[in-house]
Amino acid sequence: MSRSGDGLGITVDSNFIIHVLRSDPAALAKAKQIDDGGQAKFLSTPVLYEISAGLLFTGSRTQATAFRALASRFASLPFDEAAALKAAEIRAELLRLGRAKSHVDIMIAGVALEGSHVLVTRDRDFKGIAETVGLNVEAY
């Protein structure tokens, strides 16, 4: 059962948010599909961390404002104890297979997998994670 209580939901990766903010046509089309789909949509705290760190580094107030507006359209999905334990399982399995991935990507995957959510991303690293642990990934 999903932690959202609404069955399967959609959670998005950092690159999807960045592509929407940059008005990438494929990302905008996927965003419309998500909005029209009626499923619960989530932004995980590792994605919030990753994007906020980049915005703080660049100092772009315009992008930060646009991100806050976009993020407000998603429910927050925390990297909590259950997600941390799921992420640890993912990392251990990837290490056993010699397929190490970034900690943040593993955290994002852990949150999505723990909640039984579809992860929307164009990041190829998630394909390897999906093949290894059964994460449901949708590209755009």
Stockholm file with secondary structure:
# STOCKHOLM 1.0

chainA/1-140         MSRSGDGLGITVDSNFIIHVLRSDPAALAKAKQIDDGGQAKFLSTPVLYEISAGLLFTGSRTQATAFRALASRFASLPFDEAAALKAAEIRAELLRLGRAKSHVDIMIAGVALEGSHVLVTRDRDFKGIAETVGLNVEAY
#=GR chainA/1-140 SS CCTTSSSSEEEECHHHHHHHHTTCHHHHHHHHHHHHHCCEEEEEHHHHHHHHHHHHHHTCHHHHHHHHHHHTTSEEECCCHHHHHHHHHHHHHHHHTTCCCCHHHHHHHHHHHHTTCEEECCCTHHHHHHHHHCCCEECC
#=GC SS_cons         CCTTSSSSEEEECHHHHHHHHTTCHHHHHHHHHHHHHCCEEEEEHHHHHHHHHHHHHHTCHHHHHHHHHHHTTSEEECCCHHHHHHHHHHHHHHHHTTCCCCHHHHHHHHHHHHTTCEEECCCTHHHHHHHHHCCCEECC
//
